[in-house]
């Protein structure tokens, strides 16, 4: 089993912005790691307190057919001066491979050491 990580940001807290950012992040994570839905064990999302208009995982269920993958959402702890409007994800995956972590938009600053294929 491996854990893949990623993060992105939204410029505004709207369901549409959260949907766009979440799907962009997940599509890239799935593409660069050649992930298959049936090998996903679980997906954990955390969001900063200023992301509150929608659950990111909702869009995986409705737009990507991931209704069978267990999803859980958390609120990220607040740290003064930290990145705002941030969506983070961790995917537990049933396979042994070297994960490629993806950090997009303003979230690229979080872990450039882990992200080998970010835009």
C-alpha positions as CSV (number, residue, x, y, z in Angstrom):
1,X,0.0,0.0,0.0
2,X,1.1,3.5,-0.7
3,X,-0.1,7.0,0.2
4,X,-0.2,9.7,-2.4
5,X,-0.3,13.4,-1.5
6,X,-1.4,16.5,-3.2
7,X,-2.8,20.0,-2.7
8,X,-4.3,22.9,-4.5
9,X,-5.9,26.2,-3.8
10,X,-9.0,28.1,-4.8
11,X,-9.1,31.9,-5.2
12,X,-12.7,32.1,-3.9
13,X,-14.8,29.8,-1.7
14,X,-17.5,28.7,-4.0
15,X,-18.8,25.2,-4.9
16,X,-17.7,25.8,-8.5
17,X,-14.2,26.8,-7.6
18,X,-13.8,23.9,-5.2
19,X,-15.1,21.5,-7.9
20,X,-12.7,22.8,-10.5
21,X,-9.7,22.7,-8.3
22,X,-10.5,19.3,-6.8
23,X,-11.1,17.6,-10.1
24,X,-8.0,19.2,-11.6
25,X,-5.9,17.9,-8.7
26,X,-7.4,14.4,-8.7
27,X,-7.2,14.1,-12.5
28,X,-3.6,14.9,-12.4
29,X,-2.8,12.6,-9.5
30,X,-4.6,9.8,-11.3
31,X,-2.9,10.4,-14.6
32,X,0.7,10.8,-13.5
33,X,0.4,7.8,-11.2
34,X,-1.8,5.7,-13.5
35,X,-4.3,5.1,-10.7
36,X,-7.3,2.8,-11.0
37,X,-10.4,3.5,-8.9
38,X,-10.8,-0.1,-7.9
39,X,-7.3,0.0,-6.2
40,X,-8.1,3.0,-4.1
41,X,-8.5,2.1,-0.4
42,X,-9.6,5.6,0.9
43,X,-9.2,9.3,0.2
44,X,-8.7,11.8,2.9
45,X,-9.3,15.5,2.3
46,X,-8.4,18.4,4.6
47,X,-9.3,22.0,3.9
48,X,-8.4,25.3,5.5
49,X,-11.2,27.0,7.5
50,X,-11.9,29.4,4.7
51,X,-13.0,26.6,2.4
52,X,-16.5,25.8,3.6
53,X,-19.0,26.0,0.7
54,X,-18.6,22.4,-0.5
55,X,-17.0,19.1,0.3
56,X,-14.2,18.3,-2.2
57,X,-15.0,14.6,-2.2
58,X,-18.6,15.3,-3.3
59,X,-17.3,16.0,-6.8
60,X,-15.4,12.8,-7.0
61,X,-18.6,10.9,-6.3
62,X,-20.8,13.0,-8.7
63,X,-18.2,13.7,-11.5
64,X,-15.8,10.8,-11.4
65,X,-17.9,7.9,-10.3
66,X,-16.0,7.3,-7.0
67,X,-19.0,6.4,-4.9
68,X,-17.5,3.2,-3.7
69,X,-14.2,4.8,-2.5
70,X,-14.4,5.8,1.2
71,X,-14.0,9.5,1.5
72,X,-13.4,11.6,4.6
73,X,-13.0,15.3,5.2
74,X,-11.2,17.3,7.9
75,X,-10.5,20.9,8.7
76,X,-6.8,21.7,8.6
77,X,-5.5,23.3,11.8
78,X,-5.0,27.1,11.5
79,X,-1.4,28.4,11.7
80,X,-0.9,32.1,11.4
81,X,0.6,33.1,8.1
82,X,-0.2,29.7,6.4
83,X,-1.5,29.2,3.0
84,X,-5.2,30.2,2.6
85,X,-8.1,28.5,0.7
86,X,-6.1,25.3,0.5
87,X,-7.4,21.8,-0.3
88,X,-5.1,18.9,0.6
89,X,-5.6,15.2,-0.3
90,X,-4.1,11.9,0.7
91,X,-5.0,8.8,-1.3
92,X,-4.4,5.3,0.2
93,X,-3.7,3.0,-2.8
94,X,-3.4,-0.8,-3.1
95,X,-0.1,-1.2,-5.0
96,X,3.6,-0.8,-4.4
97,X,5.0,1.9,-6.6
98,X,6.9,5.1,-6.3
99,X,4.2,7.8,-5.8
100,X,4.3,11.1,-7.7
101,X,2.9,13.7,-5.5
102,X,1.1,16.7,-7.1
103,X,0.9,20.2,-5.8
104,X,-0.9,22.8,-8.0
105,X,-1.6,26.5,-8.0
106,X,-0.5,28.3,-4.9
107,X,0.0,25.0,-3.1
108,X,3.2,24.4,-5.0
109,X,5.0,26.2,-2.1
110,X,3.9,23.6,0.4
111,X,6.2,20.7,-0.5
112,X,8.3,21.3,-3.6
113,X,10.6,18.5,-2.4
114,X,7.8,15.9,-2.8
115,X,6.3,17.2,-6.0
116,X,8.1,15.8,-9.0
117,X,5.4,16.5,-11.6
118,X,3.4,19.6,-10.7
119,X,2.1,22.4,-12.9
